[in-house]
Amino acid sequence: MIAPAALLVLAIILPAAGVVLALAAGGRGAERVAMAVIAGGAAIALAIAGTLWNTGAPLSYTVGGWAPPLGIALRADGLSAFMLLTSALVIGAIGLFARATYVQPAGTPERRAPLVFWIMLMGVWTGLNAVWLAGDLFSLYVALELLTFSAVPLVSLEGKPETLAAALRYMLFALIGSILYLLGCALLYGGYGTLDIVLLSHLARPEPVVFVALALMTAGLAAKTALFPLHLWLPPAHAGAPAAASALLSALVVKGSFILTVRLWFDALPGIAGGGAAQFMAALGSAAIIAGSVLALRQARLKLMIAYSTVAQIGYLFFLFPLAGAAGDWERLAWTGGIMQLVAHAVAKAAMFMAAGLIGEALGHDRIAGFAGLGRSLPVVMFAFGLAGMSLMGLPPSGGFVAKAMLLTASIGEGQWWWAVVIMIGGLLAAGYMFRVLTPALAGGAAPVILAARVSRPRQAVVLGLAICALLLGLMPLRPSALLEVGRTMQAAEVR
């Protein structure tokens, strides 16, 4: 029987092994390898979450038996479990959705795209799981680079000139972010002789070298997360990628660098930044909500609208820094609300991008001006799009409603009412760009749109299922989750 702690290693090794096996199997066998890996990865994620739930304690595994600072530790707390489950759900849905597009029929010449897609999908999953589980800042850097170099090819998978330009811009921002992050790691290692998160939490003190390192690393991670005004790479990259790739990038890839920022601020260097820096991060998040929503309202293409919506929705995550970092009874509510926003956005945005992909295939375009009567021609797709949009708008009983309600309540309870105002304005703006799409599509007097291509029912079912998941997240109790609180203080996550 596998030891619980060894599951942490399997969570990373399984998709990495899938990359190698898919490369050996070629384009005709890569899809079968990927689906087997998806099933196994989901089982591992459930096993890790179940272990944390039953024991109420975090898991830790020292690679090679060498304890930090000499060795590397993998750690799983409640946040890791949530992210592992979210990744398994979204990647599983993307895999089912993409099978019709990236399959290599027997008797046909082998194409490049299917092999690249399935390999990069498993590469992204490897990087994501490493980000969720790595216990030191340098291992997190390696994981983030693996994530980036697996995601960039997905942007330019179709080989169009505009997607190649978008991929290069994405790569440029990612490399600049990596350099800044690595400089911060070097400063911390020079000051304390370790990059292990638990050890740094005991050793780090508020001194100039730590402040500079924290600023450099935060700026680099903000570029990778596409936090406004460093968001310029995201809309063209996400809008130009294939639908399955766009769903993966928007739902999960940008969350990797955000979770690393959370680990840095709350676990590795707790209390170092101070209230002013936390307020600044939330101010940038507020700017992202307003600017991203206004830009989404102005888009003529559906995928670009959804991409700018991602810029806006990412902004809500940065309320976590002043609200969850403040002492008081509301801190746990803010923490749970922030992570719930992350999960709800991941599920809803994956559903929206896949729905947009089906609309584009059916119509031959994704221009919003041509959507009149689309609800009659694609009722399931538009229903799923509307359900996912409920979460973005923060309407009950969706997961987005629960998340935004928690953040709003915490901001008022902590006396930081100005963030509550931004949350409400963001919800109204989200309703504006959602109804730009839904109103003509669902208009009663409009004739059905004549479709250029048929959309398979199984793919519609995948999108609808994911949108329903975004809705069902709202049925979780309005209280801090017990699983999310496991190992909340990193000192409790030391090697046992």
Secondary structure, 3 states (H helix, E strand, C coil): CCCCCHHHHHHHHHHHHHHHHHHHHHHHHHHHHHHHHHHHHHHHHHHHHHHHHHHCCCEEEEECCCCCCCCEEEEECHHHHHHHHHHHHHHHHHHHHHCCCCCCCCCCCCCHHHHHHHHHHHHHHHHHHHHHHECEHHHHHHHHHHHHHHHHHHHCCCCCHHHHHHHHHHHHHHHHHHHHHHHHHHHHHHHHCCCEHHHHHHHCCCCHHHHHHHHHHHHHHHHHHCCCCCCCCHHHHHHHCCHHHHHHHHHHHHHHHHHHHHHHHHHHCCCCCCHHHHHHHHHHHHHHHHHHHHHHHCCCEHHHHHHHHHHHHHHHHCCHHHHHCCCCCCHHHHHHHHHHHHHHHHHHHHHHHHHHHHHHHHHCCCEHHHCCCHHHHCHHHHHHHHHHHHHHHCCCCCHHHHHHHHHHHHHHHCCCHHHHHHHHHHHHHHHHHHHHHHHHHCCCCCCCCCCCCCCCHHHHHHHHHHHHHHHHHHHCCCCCCCCCCCCCCHHHHCCC
